[in-house]
Amino acid sequence: MEAGKRRLAGDTARAASLGEVTSLSREARELKEVIAEQTLEHRLLKKA
């Protein structure tokens, strides 16, 4: 009950599980790769 009250009050901090951390790390790595690819493509198009 207290946890629900804290969340309603805006306190959303909590400990993440190992699975969540692993998943978020993988997603961040994939997003960085996409950004790198798009940056390279953009630079190549600007030179053309």
Secondary structure, 3 states (H helix, E strand, C coil): CHHHHHHHCCCCCCCCCHHHHHHHHHHHHHHHHHHHHHHHHHHHHHHC
